[in-house]
Amino acid sequence: MKLFIVDVSCALVALVLAQPSFAQPDTDFLKANEAYATGNFENAIKGYEALAQARQFSANLFYNLGNAYFRAGDFGAAILNYERALALDRHHAEADANLRIVRDETRALELSPAPLERFLRFASADQYAIAAAVAIWVGLFCLAALIFSRRRATAAMELSIFAFAICVAAIFAAYGLENGATGKSLAIVTGNGVEARLATADNANTVLALPPGSEIKILSTRGDWIYAALPNHLHGWLPAKSAELVRL
């Protein structure tokens, strides 16, 4: 993959000009890259957002979009798009490094995952799902062998039990990650001066001030408000327009 390194403040580097896997012509992606390279961050954002609206998703698209938002001074949107890049490619080193830089800049708050979720993070939910699928097929194959075998095969029976146990454990792990702090309900605060409140009213008592880029977990929605799990093990209501889900 060919990289084009750009000198960016706070060590934000590596604007990717690689061939993206978009169905839409690569020229749209390259035009947005050119706008970024010439300092026209507004046009770069428009170009990248148009590709995202067309659902031409890739980790590099969201990484570049995060860089463009950072240079435009919108730190909440920058963190959102770095998170989206990492949701597609959890090993995207540049997105991870830049995410840490911008979080330090904004002092964004992060959710604290449960100890079990931290342990399960050595693999992704998709990888656990694949492991579960493989295990169940191995278990079914062993059961078939037992049914059609003329003699009792202890090894096949033990292997089938072990395979089904692995399948159940993998399903549990995938479910835990999908519904954990960094799962499908993870959202990023993109607004400025956002405060979580005790009730769905602007004059309700404040639970927690949320700097741009802070993580929340959306639990429910009521009209124009969302109820969310917050950093520091708190819960509160905030305007729905002030945060966006990481998963699209």
C-alpha positions, 0 to 999 in steps of 0.5 A: 500500500502506497502512503503519502506522508503529510507534515501535520501539527501534533504529529498527525501524519500519513494521509493515505493515497492508496487505491481504495476498495470503492465501487465508485471511481477512485477519482472522487477519493483522490480529489478529496486527498488533493483538497486535503494536501492543498489545505482545502480541508472543507472540500476534503471533508465534503469529498470524504463525507460524500463517499461515506454517504454512498456507503463506500466504507473503508478504514482509510476513508475514515482515517483521512476524514478524521485527519481533515476534521482535525485540521479543520478544528472539529475534534469531536468529528475527528475522534468519531472518524478515527473510531470508525476507522478502527471499527473496520480495521482494529490494527490501523496503527495510524488511526490509533496513534492519531486518536490518542493524540486528539484525545489528549488535546481535547481531554475526551472522556472514555468508557471503562469496559468491564474486566471480562470485556477487556479480557475478550478484546484479544479478538474481535466479535467477527473472529469469535463468530467465525470460531463459533461457526467452525466449532459447530461444524466440527461438532456436527461432523463428530455427531454424524460420525457417531451416528453412522459408526458401527462402534462407539468412538469415544474420541469422536464423542469427546471432540464433539462435546469440546467443539460445542463447548467452544461454540457456546463460549465463542457465541458468549464472547461475541455477544459480550463484545457487541453489547459491551462498552465498545460494541454496537451502541458506542457513540461519540460526543461531537457537539461542544459544551455538551452536558449529560442531565438527570432528565430530558430538559435543558434546565435539569441538573447536570450529571457530567460535562462531556468534552468533544470526542467523549465516549458514551453508550446509547441505551435508549432514545426518547424524542430528541434525547438519548439516555446513555451510559457515561464515563465514570460509571454514570448515566444521563440524558443528552440531546440526540444531535450531540452524539453519533454512533461509531457503527454505521 
